[in-house]
Amino acid sequence: MTRPSCIPVLILAAFTCLSIRAEETRSFYLIGNSLTQDTVPSKLDGDVQWHVDCGKSLPYIYENPGEPCVKNSTIWPEAFKAKQYDFISVQVHYGSMLEEDVAVLSEFVRMQPKAVFVIHSGWARSKSRAEEYSASSAEGKMQHSRAYLDAVIAKLRELHPDRVFRQTRAQELLARVADDIAAKKSPFSQIEDLYRDDIHMNVVTGRYLMHNAMRHALGQPRSVAGFETIPSVVKTYLDQVLDGLPPVEK
């Protein structure tokens, strides 16, 4: 009797091993303020660095990179000089205008010609969240609205048609939760349940949502590592919210 060959099994094992190694060696770099920190970059997979400066706009971080508030940051000029990254997340925030954000983002795109870029929306203060999100115009100062983020992405694609741009859509996830609360379809009683203060996410449920929104945008699988204390009913609900994210741009 002819013995079954083990070659296909060995080939599959080798392919799996190579795939895992490829995932582990992918490099990721995140630029932003505390709303980037709330996505918990340290718990992402692969080779990850970040530049986080508290409460600062993107133009400020670009022009003043020397002393970010998060001391284990790798400041962006040094990071970009040392490495070409596979994925880069950049956060927009209060204080800038559309043209200013696009100008900084375009410079980063130019300096990192091979990277997939993720635009991290951040989110608004809980009291102004609904008003900002419903804004229909991208004119004026930055707001955490779909209109502003879509305008940023549209302009970047116009300027760099050969590059891939994605979004975390964090502000859209909070809008979905708020709608579910209003419809009594959520385990939360108010949107503030996800916050720990007027703007930052709480360390378990809020950060679980935003960490996995970032993972989705970066092409990483969902993870509960570091959030093991999340109640099962809440995790199930937040996973359903995350399931509503559209497929990422390839």
N, C-alpha and C positions, 0 to 999 in steps of 0.2 A: 504494500500500500504506500502510495506517495504521501510523504509528510507535508502538511500545509506549510507554506513558506512564511517565515516571520519577517520577510523583507518589508511588506506593506506596513506592518506594525512599527518597525524601526523607522521607516520614512516618516510616518505620522508623528511619532515621538520626536524625531529630529525637527520636523516642521513646527511642532508645538513649542519646543524649546527655543527655537530661533524667534518665533513670534513673541514669546515672553521676554526674551532678551531685547528685542526691538522696542517693546513697550517700555521696559525699564530704562533704556538709554535715551528715550525721547526727552528733549529739554523744554522747559516751560519757564516763562518769566512774566511776572505780574507787576504792573505799575498802577498805583492809585493811593487812596487814603484809607481811613479806617473802614470804609465800606468794602474795600478790597480785603482788608484784614478780616472782616466778618465772613468772607468766603473760606477762611482757614487755609491759606496756601500751604502751610506746613503739612497738611494731611493729604495733599494731592499725590498722585503716583509719579514716579519718574524722577528726573533731575530737575529740581525746582528752586528758583531764586525769586526774590521780590524786592521792590522798592516801595515802601509804604511811608507816606508823610501825612500826619493827621490833619484832617479838615482842609486840605489844600486842593486847589483847582489843578487841572492838567497843565495849563500854561505856567503856573507857579512851579510845579514840580520840574517841568522842562528847564526853566530858567534858573532854578535854585536847587540843584540836586545834592548839595554837599552834606546836609545834616538832616536826614529824615528822622522822624520821631521814633520809628521802630528800629532799634539799634542793630538788629541782626539783618537789616537790609543790605543788599548788594546794590550800591547806587548805580543808576542806569548808565551813565557814561562808562564806568568801569566794566559793567556787565556786557554792554554792547561791544566794547573794545576786545573783550576776552573771548566772546563766543557768538556764533550765529545760532539762534534758537529755532526750534521747530514750531513753537506756539508762543504767542505773546498776547497777554491780556492787558488792556489799557482802559482805565476808568475815567469817565467825564464826571464833572461835579459843579456845584454852584460857583458862580463868579466869572465864568467864561462865556464867550459868545460862540456861535456856530463856526464862524470863520477862524477863530482862534483855535478851537479844538481840532478842526480839520487840518490846520497848518501844522500843529504839533504832531498829530497822528501821521500825516504825510511824511514828515521828517523821520519819524520812527520807522515807517514802512520803507523809506529809502535806505536807512541804515541796516535794516534786517530784511534783505531781499528774498529770503526763502521762507520766512515765517508765515504761518496762518495767524491772522489777527482777530482777536476777540474783543469786541467793545463791551465793556462791563457797564451796565446802565446805573449801577447803584440804585438807590431808592430815596424817596422823600421822607421828611419828618412825618410822623404819624398824623399830625393835625392838618397838614397841607397835602397829604398824599393824594386824596381823591381829586382835589382841585388841580394839582400839577398834572396828574395822569390824564385828565380830560382835556388838557390844553390842545388845541387843534393847530397851533402855529408854532414854528420853530424860530420865530423872530424874537429878538431880545435876549436876555440872559438865559443861561441853561436852566431847563426844568426837567424833572424826571418824567417825561411824557413820551409816549410812543412817537409822537410827531417829531420831537427833537432827535431821538435816537435814529429814527428812520431817515431823517434828513442827513445826519452824519454819515450813515452807511451809504446812502445814495450818492453823496458827494465823493466819498472815498472810492466807490466803484467807478464813478465817472473819471476820477483822476488816475486810478490804478486798475484798469479793467482786467488785468491779468492776475490779480491777487484775490485771495479768499478772505472774506470778512464775515465774522459771525457775531452774534449777540448772546449775552447771558439772559436777557429779558427778565431780569430780577423784578423790575417794577411791574411787569405784566403778571408775574406770579402773585404778587401781593394784591393786585386788582382782582385776580381770580378768587383768592381767599376772601377778600372783602365782599365780593358778590355772593359767595357761598354762605358767609355769615348772615348776610341780609336775607338769604333764602332759607336760613336754618338748616343748611346742609354741611355744616362744618363743626368740628369738635371745639372750635374756639368761639367765645362769646363776643369778642371784639378784636379788631386788627391789632390793637396795642398788646394783645397776648403774645405776639411774635417779637415784640420789641423789649429791650431792657431799659431803654431811656427814650428820649424823644426821637432819636434817629437810628440808633444801633440795634441790631438783632440780639435777642437773648441767646445764651450760650448753647442751648440744646435745640429747641424746635426751630428758632429763627435761623441759626447758623446751619442746621441740618439742611434746610431748604436752600439756602444760598450756596452752601458748599457744593451741593449736588447740581445746582444750576450751573455753577462754574465747571464742574466735572463734565456735564453734558456738552457744554460749549467747547471744551477742550478734547472731546472724544474719549473721555474716560468713563468706566462703568460706575454706576451708582454705588455708594459706600455708606455704611453706618459706623465705620471705625471712628472712635472718639465720641460717638453720640449714642452709646449703648443704653443710656438711661432714658431715651425717648420712649414715652408710652406707646404700646403697640397700635392702639387705635389712632393715635396722632400720626405715627409713622405711615400707617396704611393710607390715611387721608393725604398727607403731604406727598407720598409717592404717586397718588392719583393726580395731584396738581402737577407734579413734575412730568407725568406721562403726557400732559397736554402740550408740552414744549414741541415745536416743530422740529423735524429733522435738521441737522446742521448742514451748512454749505460744505460741499466737497471741493 
